Amino acid sequence: MSLAFLRAFARDPISVGGIWPSGETLARAMVEAADLRPGQVVVELGAGTGPITAAFQHHRGPRISLEPDPTLAARSRARCPGVEIVEARAETLHAVLSNRGHLTAARVLSGLPFAIWPEARQRAALDAVVSCLSEDGIFVTFTYAHSPLLPAGRRFRQTLERRFRRLERSRLVLKNVPPAIFYIARGPLGDRGMEHPIRCRTRP
Ligand SMILES: C[S@@+](CC[C@H](N)C(=O)[O-])C[C@H]1O[C@@H](n2cnc3c(N)ncnc32)[C@H](O)[C@@H]1O
């Protein structure tokens, strides 16, 4: 399972962004923070080998996961047959949803390595999230614990502060390789939010 991930990393390190799949502790904590309600459309961005996918695969409602790498998509499909794994990029989320008759998603879970992406790439994926999330939607996205120290990681958090009504940071998840945190962003603001940045709070 992890060998497939390592190979994908070797093929395209900037897209995969990590050398090891997320652990169960992180995956469960993210899904719990997303507070899924029956019937809601839940989308995951960047399934990889499917650790986060596995944590929401029994959700009662539409479950869709986007993974552009065909080998990784096949892995997560085999692991989580209840989730529709689509070989597509986050930037095409609107088309993926509308092709399935959905106007918006209520929850978006992300494993995308935003903190190592250049600004244009961060923005393109985040634009897709903000425009597809319902008004009271929740976006949960993990990042490695050291990434807020990186310029791109700081920029990503500041962008989240501008584009959501409320932003919380999880506690440190040490039982993960490497240790990770995740952000819980509520209420997408689109471009309107750019003028009204809020402050990220640490989740109690
Ligand atoms: C850090 S890995 C996380 C994988 C898995 N969710 C986990 O937690 O172990 C990032 C994943 O995002 C995928 N990815 C990269 N760019 C993407 C994009 N634009 N849209 C959707 N997925 C993307 C990669 O192929 C990779 O599987």
The ligand as an SDF file (V2000), in Angstrom:
LIG
                    3D

 27 29  0  0  0  0  0  0  0  0999 V2000
   -0.2770   14.2880    0.5170 C   0  0  0  0  0  0  0  0  0  0  0  0
   -1.0700   13.1440   -0.6040 S   0  0  0  0  0  0  0  0  0  0  0  0
   -2.4430   12.6680    0.4410 C   0  0  0  0  0  0  0  0  0  0  0  0
   -3.0140   11.3350    0.0750 C   0  0  0  0  0  0  0  0  0  0  0  0
   -4.0180   10.7900    1.0770 C   0  0  0  0  0  0  0  0  0  0  0  0
   -5.1790   11.6290    1.1590 N   0  0  0  0  0  0  0  0  0  0  0  0
   -3.3930   10.6620    2.4520 C   0  0  0  0  0  0  0  0  0  0  0  0
   -3.7970   11.4210    3.3360 O   0  0  0  0  0  0  0  0  0  0  0  0
   -2.5180    9.8020    2.6160 O   0  0  0  0  0  0  0  0  0  0  0  0
   -1.7880   14.2080   -1.8440 C   0  0  0  0  0  0  0  0  0  0  0  0
   -2.6250   13.5150   -2.8850 C   0  0  0  0  0  0  0  0  0  0  0  0
   -3.2510   14.5300   -3.6820 O   0  0  0  0  0  0  0  0  0  0  0  0
   -3.2210   14.1240   -5.0490 C   0  0  0  0  0  0  0  0  0  0  0  0
   -3.2910   15.3550   -5.8740 N   0  0  0  0  0  0  0  0  0  0  0  0
   -2.2900   16.1410   -6.2940 C   0  0  0  0  0  0  0  0  0  0  0  0
   -2.7480   17.1790   -7.0010 N   0  0  0  0  0  0  0  0  0  0  0  0
   -4.0970   17.0600   -7.0190 C   0  0  0  0  0  0  0  0  0  0  0  0
   -5.1590   17.8380   -7.5580 C   0  0  0  0  0  0  0  0  0  0  0  0
   -4.9080   18.9560   -8.2460 N   0  0  0  0  0  0  0  0  0  0  0  0
   -6.4230   17.4150   -7.3650 N   0  0  0  0  0  0  0  0  0  0  0  0
   -6.6910   16.2830   -6.6620 C   0  0  0  0  0  0  0  0  0  0  0  0
   -5.7370   15.5100   -6.1220 N   0  0  0  0  0  0  0  0  0  0  0  0
   -4.4480   15.8790   -6.2860 C   0  0  0  0  0  0  0  0  0  0  0  0
   -1.9240   13.3570   -5.1850 C   0  0  0  0  0  0  0  0  0  0  0  0
   -1.9290   12.5030   -6.3180 O   0  0  0  0  0  0  0  0  0  0  0  0
   -1.8660   12.6210   -3.8490 C   0  0  0  0  0  0  0  0  0  0  0  0
   -2.5040   11.3830   -3.9300 O   0  0  0  0  0  0  0  0  0  0  0  0
  1  2  1  0
  2  3  1  0
  2 10  1  0
  3  4  1  0
  4  5  1  0
  5  6  1  0
  5  7  1  0
  7  8  2  0
  7  9  1  0
 10 11  1  0
 11 12  1  0
 11 26  1  0
 12 13  1  0
 13 14  1  0
 13 24  1  0
 14 15  1  0
 14 23  1  0
 15 16  2  0
 16 17  1  0
 17 18  1  0
 17 23  2  0
 18 19  1  0
 18 20  2  0
 20 21  1  0
 21 22  2  0
 22 23  1  0
 24 25  1  0
 24 26  1  0
 26 27  1  0
M  CHG  2   2   1   9  -1
M  END
$$$$
